[in-house]
Amino acid sequence: MATNPLFLSSDDHRADLIQVDRALDSMRDAGFDLTAAIGEPLDNSIEAEATLMRVQSVFGRGKKTIDKIIITDNGIGIDPTQMHHVLSMGYSTRYGQRQGLGRFGVGLKLAGLSLGERIDIYSKQTNNPTIYHSYIDLEEIREGEQTHITTTEAEGWPAEAAKLMTGRDGRAFSSGTIVVFGKIDRLSSGGPYGTSLDEKLADLRKFIARAYRTYIDTGRVFELDGKAVTLHDPLFLRDNPRIISRYKQLDPRGELIEETDLEVDGHKVHVSVAIVPKEFRPWQGAGGEVDSKGQDIKEFQINYENTAKISILRNGREIYYDIVPRLLEGGRNDKVLRYVAIEVNFPAELDEYFQVRHVKRGAEPVSKLRTQLREWLKAPVKQALRQVRAAWKEHETRQRLENGEHSGSMETAAKVAPSLPKGLAGRGATAAEEEKVVQETAADMGLDADNDAPEIEKLREQIKTKPITLLDGQWPGKEFLEIRHLNGKSVVKINHRHAFFDKVYAPLKKVADEGAEGLEHEELTDLALRAQAAIDLLFMGYARAEGMYEDPERFDDLRTYWGMFTEALLREKFKDQ
């Protein structure tokens, strides 16, 4: 029987523990994207007590590619006797420690190699005039040119990074470090999804603003491509220079609903629930896109999802910002949750409880901790949703008092109108014909030309500017609505004598205005069933009306337009629900 080990010749009973070149190539797919990759050297800079950190892109021809990314800081620098270890896989002076942001000893290496095939490090310490240099290059390793990592003296900072090693006052840093991710081959415009470098860099800026908000708030400065990064706090409780500059006297702030410390294995997990500033949730349907003046606020990153995103911070540095499955009970598709901000801040000693990965990108509480968080979150999240809806109701009530009973619906129609085709009816209506409709409508509303001139002028302006003017009226007859068309606009009057208004609309309106206090559950259920039946009967009544004509095919386009316009209006009105 042969005694030689399987697959080995008699004179070869040993194998290398690792095939270095192949192993390093395979590690390039360790799960780092651009934001996570740049986060690693920034974490190291913070650990090195840096107060100014810069990230600079070096573009290729036509700005279609990024050839290098340079990360610099004014930290304490790297001990030259240890510097050659920095790029060694698994090495870290803080390996296994949990006081700072590092721990695993692989972050910087995997981060750089995920983007390109070379990493260079230059570093200088105070009271030592020498700048030291170490590097790792996959191409040289494959070709057998690099077998070890060494530390050598550099003649100076690399030319393309030298200007980054000065303070804002122009004085050279007394100490600091440069990390260069080079020979980048996994970062370019285009690709199967056509993602541009501008978009990727914009995402990187958002990431730095949010992930390092605690550090920016305490005086550290981060720059990306020459421009300072201002913090973004999803809870809007910290000072945001962009918001302060734009709103000056208003100074919009989030509203803290509740915060607490949960005890987990002898350590504290701080949990906070807040709602975004009232100026950024001005009315139902704003969708986190406009402020109370209707101005665009997309730059402030109000969540567009159908549920709340959770910001999870490890030692003050955000490592997760997304939905946490099974954390919020019910209402997962309640869009009002976009205005609710939840922050969970834990010490690194609890990494296992949050299942932290070596890329520091992602965290998911273990089952028991998730249950603990979910139980505590129930009450403050419910309170947050209640406060947002109460503010909206107050706003809607003020609008109705100031602008009329149907002002909210007319505003919805005005927002949708630009995207819809204009009607053909009433084209060519003269100014005299429009004024006749104003006067007839004013008379129906009981307005007198002598005593109610301001109200009539307001009505005139409304009919002139709104795509649809919705008014209340009453008259004998079976008509539910009276509609006049004027140059692509419509004036609609609702007949309060109609059974639909008396039996359904008016009772629903009363509950909407006054609330459901005093009504029994059975009464509310009966009202809901009545509304459901009324909508069914409304459709059936329309169908029956069509049946009065021998050729109902003439209404095919009418049905299509009715469905299309109604859907557009409803989507706009209820986009926050």
Secondary structure, 3 states (H helix, E strand, C coil): CCCCCCCCCCCCCCCCCCCHHHHHHHHHHCCCCHHHHHHHHHHHHHHCCCCEEEEEEEECHHHCEEEEEEEEECCCCCCCCCHHHCCCCCCCCCCCCCCCCCCCCCHHHHHHHHHEEEEEEEEECCCCCCEEEEEEEHHHHHCCCCCCCCCEEECCCCHHHHHHHECCCCCECCCEEEEEEEEECCCECECCCCECHHHHHHHHHHHHHHHCHHHHHCCCEEEECCEECCCCCCCCCCCCHHHHHHHCCCCCCCEEEEEEEEEECCEEEEEEEEECCHHHCCCCCCCCCECCCCCECHHHCCCCCCCCCEEEEECCEEEEEECCCCCCCCCCCCHHHHHEEEEEEECHHHHHHHCCCCCCCCCCCCHHHHHHHHHHHHHHHHHHHHHHHHHHHHHHHHHHHHHCCCHHHHHHHHHHHHHCCCCCCCCCCCHHHHHHHHHHHHHHCCCCCCCCHHHHHHHHHHHHHCCEEEEEECCCCCCCEEEEEECCEEEEEEECCCHHHHHHHHHHHHHHHHCCCCCCHHHHHHHHHHHHHHHHHHHHHHHHHHCCCCCHHHHHHHHHHHHHHHHHHHHHHCCCC
